[in-house]
Amino acid sequence: MSFVSIRDLRVAFDGVQVLHGIDLDIGKGETVGLVGESGCGKSVTWLAALGLLPGKAQISGSVTIEGQELIGARPAEVEAVRGARIAMIFQDPSSSLNPVHRVGRQIGESLRLHRGLRGAAARNEAVRLLDMVGIPSAATRIDLYPHEFSGGQCQRIMIAMALAGQPDLLIADEPTTALDATIQAQILDLLSSIRRETGMAMVLISHDLGAVSAVCDRAAVMYAGRIVEANDIARLFTGPKHPYTRGLFDAIPEMDAGRARLRPIEGTVPDPKHLPPGCAFAPRCPRASGFCQSHLPELKPQVRGGFVACFHPEATRAAARERQAAVA
């Protein structure tokens, strides 16, 4: 049985459906990536799972952690899981940290709520957490305010706060978005090392396919509120099957490409209020047929592994070679 299991998760705002039945499993100790353009539903999936969406959101489906249902559970039951068993790092640390409270107090609040630590014990543990995430001179800087740290250090403080409850699963929502390339690499290395040391599972929500390949065991690609492809990292990166996934890879600049133009995915993610009747990616897809315009593909298992929601998936290199050999 999966550690965390999401089944047919659906979310609507004011009657407009934004998630259309998400199925996802997270095993103990593994790291799963969620990738896709902005507006595809990556963050909403986990905000819904943790009960962090506004009251007007209509949520249905199932989210369980070791069999304990979170959707529709009493607030006290969800709060006992949130932060303690499942923690989340948000995109922008500058807006997530309280500017008028010292960082030690903010970490101490998590320690008090989730582990019952107070006084000197809480302070010592906060210093240890800051040391763990690489804050220099943590014992003397614990009483500083967020604005006295750099952007990368604020992100490290957010990671320390998330780790304060000793979670079994860490949701990292675009943890490197506002950071430069060097600091991004440091944060990803930090998350990987913490995962190895603690044995916790992790979900990395990111636009950065390079970051996902470096950190994750598996990845799911989302588009317009649905998962359109899922596979382990090696297979996904060597043979993406969905045209959208292929487009994401083609849009990555190559170091040795010279002055060759990038190949962008034309168009934009459709408005949830006006989704096309068939496949949501069909208006942007170079492989779309008339059937795609009127029918919605289901996410189905593939013979060579993984799951794809497409009527005309890309052929893997191995399959293409087999067809060529058969024709010859």
N, C-alpha and C positions, 0 to 999 in steps of 0.2 A: 504494500500500500504506500502511496506517495505521502511525503511529509505534509505538503500543502497541495490541495487539489482544487482547481477552479473548473466548474462545469456550467455551461450555458449561461454565462454571466452577461446580463443585459442591463444597459443604463439608458434612461431617457431624461431629457430636460424639457419641461413644458410640452410634453407629448412628442418631442423630436428624439428619435432613437439615435444614440451615438455609439453604443456598443451593441453588436448583433450576435451574441452567443459565443463568448470566449471560453475555450477549453484549454487548460494548461496544468501541468503537473510539475512540482518541484521536489526532487529527492533530497534527502539529508546530505549536506556537505557539498552539493553541486552548485555550479553557477550557470544561470540561464540568462541569455541576452534577449532584450526586446528592442527591435529596431524598426525604423520607418520614419516618414516625414512628420513634421509637426501637424497635429490634428488627427492623427491616425488612431488615437485612443490608448496609447501606451501608459501614460500617467493615470488616466481616468480608471483604467483597469485596477490598479492597486489602491487608488484613493477610494474606489468603491469597495474593494475587498476589506479595507481597514476602517470603513465607516467614516471617512473624512470628507465626503461630498456634502454639499448643502442640503438642507431639508427638502428642497423642491425636487431633488433627483429621485426618479423612480428606478429602483434596483430590484432585479429578480435573478434567479439562478442559485448557485451554491458555491460557497467558499468554505472549505474545511481545513483545519490544521489538526492532524492526527485524529480525524473523525469528528472534531468539534466544529459545529456549524457556526459561521459568523454572520451570514446574511439573515436578518430578522432576529438575531439574538438580542438579549437585553443589553442596554448600554454598559452595565457593569461587567458583563461577560466579555464584551469587545474590548473594553478598557484594560481588562486583565491580560489580554493578548497583545494589544498595541503597545509597543515600547518594550515590553518584557520578553515576549516570544518573537514578535515581528517588529522590527524597527525600520524607519525610513529616513534616508538622507534626501533633502529637497534640493532643487536646482540652484537656488540663489542663497548662499549663506548670509549675505548682507541683509536680506529681508527676513530670514528665518531666525537669526540671533536677535535677542532683545537689546537695543542699543543703550538702554539705561541701567542694565544690570551687568555686573562683572561676570566674566566667563566662568569663574569658579562657582558662583552662585547658581548659574544656569545648569552646569553639569551636576552640581549637588542636588538640584531639584529632581533630576532624573534618578539619581542614586537613592534619594529618600523615597520617591514614589514606587520604584520597582524593586529595590533591594533593602529598604528600611534603614539605610545608613544615615547617620547624623553626626554633627560636630566634627571632631578630629578625624574620626574614621572616614567620613564622607570627604573631607578635605584631602586626606592622604590618598584615597582612591582616585579622586579627581586629578591629583598630580600624577599618579601612576598612568592614568588614561592619557593625559596630555603628553607624557613621556612616550607612551606607546605609539601615538600618532605622529611623533616627531616634532613637537613644539620645544624649541631650545629653552633652557633655563625655566622649565615649567613651574618649579617651586616658587620662583619670584614673579612669574608673569601670570599666575592664576588669578590675581586680583586686578588685572587690567580689563578695560572695556573692549568690546569687539572692534571699535574703530582704531584701536592701537595695534591691531594685527593686520598683516597683508591679506589679500584675497585668498591665496593658497592656504595660509595659516587658519583663516576663518573656516575654510572647508575642512581642514583637519580637526578643528574644534567641533564642527558638526558631526564628524565621524566619531569623535570621542563621546559626544552626547548620545549618539545612537548605540554605541557599545556599552554605555553605562548600565543598561538593563540586562546585559549578557544575552542578547537575542539568539534564537536558533536560525532566524532568517533576516537578512539585511536587504532592504530595497534601496538601491542607489539610483536615484532619478537624475540623470544627466549630471553626475557629480563633478565633471570637469568642464562644463560649458563656458564659464566666464574666465577660465584660466589659460595662460599661455602654454605653448607646447611642452616646454620643459617641466612645468609644474603639473601639467596633465599626466605626464608619464610617471612622475613621483607619486601622485595620488593613486593611480592605477596599481603601481607596484605596492603601495601601502595596503590597498584593499586586498590584493592577492596574498600578501604575507600574513595579514590578519586572518584571512579565511583559512590559510594553512595552519596557523597556530591555534585557532579556536575551533575549527571544524564546522563552523556555521555555513549554512547555505546562503547564496546571494543571487539577487536579480539585478542585472545592470540594464537600465533603460538608457539608450544612447542613440545618437545619429551617427556616431563614429564607428564604422565597421572595423577599423584597425583596432580600436579599443576592445570591441567585442571579441575579435579573434584572439587577442592577447590574454584575455581574462576568462572567457566563458567556455563551458563544456558543450552547451547546446545553445541554439538561438531560434527565436520565432520572429518572423517578419509580419508586421501589421500594416494594413491599409484600409482606410475608411471604416474603422471599427471592427475589423475582422482579422484573424490570423490567416494569411494567404500561403505561408510556407513555414515549415519547421523541420529542423534536422540537426544532427551534430555538427560541430564547427567545421571539421575536415571536409565532410560531404557538401555542406552548404557553400563553402568557399571555393571548392574545386569544381562543383557542378550545380550551380543554382538552376532551378527548374521553372520557377514562376517568372514571367516576363518582367514583373515589377522588381523582383530581387535581382534579376540580370541587369536591369536598368540602373539600380543602385550601384552595382559593381562597375558598370561601364562609365558612370559619372565620376569615379575616383580618378584624380590625376595620376599619371604614371611618371616616375622619376626620369625615365629615359625616353619620354615621348617627344622631346624637343618642343617645337612650336605647334604640334598637332592640337586641333580644337577638341575640347571636351565634348562628350556625347550626353547632353542632359536629357532627362525625362520631360518631354513637352507637356505643358498644361499644369494643373494644380490638383490637389486633393479635393474631391467634390464636397460641396456644402451638404451637411447631414440632412438639411431640409429638402434637398433636391437631388437625391441619389438617383442614378440611372436605373432603369427597371431590371437590367441583367447584372453582369459583372461590373462592379464599381470602377474597375481599372480599364474597362473596355474602351472608353473614349481616348485614353492615352496609350493604348497598347498596340504595338506594331503587328501583333499576331492575331488580333481580334477578328472574329467572323460575325456574320449576322446572328448566329446562334448565341454568341457571347452577349450580344446586345439585348437579348430578351430572356436569357436564362441565367440563374445564379449558380455558380459552381460550388460544390461542397468541399470541405477539407478532407481529403481521402489519403489513406496510406499508400505508399508507392512500393513497387516490387523491390527496388534497390535501397529502400529505407527512406525515412522521412515522410512528411505529409505535405500535400500541395492542393490548393484550390484553384484549378485551372483546367479548361477544356483543351488547351493547346500548349502543354508545358514544353519547356526547352528540353531537348534531348541531351543526356549526359554524354561526355566524350566516349565513354566505354560503349554505350548503347549505339552511338553513331558509328563507331568502328565496326560493331557487330553487323549493323545494317549494310554498311559498305561491303563487308566481307561476304554477306549473303548474296548481294546483288552481283558481285564479281564471280 
